[in-house]
């Protein structure tokens, strides 16, 4: 039978367990916030000491971007590179000093007191008449007072740090990102620059594609058509005298016609694969998987209606990625996932190969990036040495 005393003890044990559990779960946030604020204090002191050098636009940009990344990491936000904004960078230097010094000082006081309290409690005998404890600062005259008051100080300081440091760190990080955020005019300028660059890339890619098609038609199909015309002309001349020889030439011309049609279909396929028009993107990818050099699993979600240009870019991206996997990746399997996420079409191609894919080494990845950029899309590559490799393409499909 459980007595009231036993029930009370169990409640106390549960209460202590919950208290320690809450403290344990809060500790990473406290340490992360404290580390950020201490770094902010150091950065503010460096900014104050090296202000003349940091007024140089290039140094100010680099210094500001470094803190934008730290602030974004604390808040769990992805911070994209931004154009150089001299006025905002210089304004942020002042804000960093004004806001960073007091915020960092608070963190230093809290964490320093936490570290100093156990030291003071243990060495109280060396300073018996000095009030050393940070919160309950009274002269310590015995081990009992030192340990009990030291423990009480630790609990109160830990609670104060847990309540104060994480929100203070987040507030400073938000302030940092807000001050350094590009203005609408800056974003518009960056957008115009990006569109100008992608337009140039598209024009260059278009010109290169036209030259390739012209070369393929000139060297392949056109040469075969000329040969066919010559054979038919010779056959026409020989037919009155030697019908059998003329028939042979006609059969040869017919065979050349079949070859020319095959080459022509091959050229057309590089412009817009007929399989897309016949089977749509899911069917085209399934057909592509059967021809891939490695076993490939296709996972396609509901896609809805997608513009033909987006389908073509996604198809060519998967084609190029699987070709690279077969030629360079030494993979044993590959996976293709395609899904619609609101206005975006996402295609992810991954394999278990050796990794090391580099767009600068002519593996076709730069061409994929150009195709995606032409539609205002993005290409992300993760391919550390040793693998695995993941190529992710995001394409807007709500025009």
Secondary structure, 3 states (H helix, E strand, C coil): CCCHHHHHHHHHHHHHHHHHHHHHHHHHHHHHHHHHHHHHHHHHHHHHHCHHHHCCHHHHHHHHHHHHHHHHHHHCCCCCCCCCCHHHHHHHHHHHHHHHHHHHHHHHHHHHHHHHHHHHHHCHHHHCCCCCCCCCCCCCCCHHHHHHHHHHHHHHHHHHHHHHHHHHHHHHHHHHHHHHCCCHHHHHHHHHHHHHHHHHHHHHHHHHHHHHHHHHHHHHHHHHHHHHHHHHHHHHHHCCCCHHHHHHHHHHHHHHHHHHHHHHHHHHHHHCCHHHHHHHHHHHHHHHHHHCCCEEEEEECCCCCCCHHHHHHHHHHHHHHHHHHHHHHCCCEEEEEEEEECCEEEEEEEECCCCCCCHHHCCCHHHHHHHHHHCCCEEEEEECCCCCEEEEEEEECCC
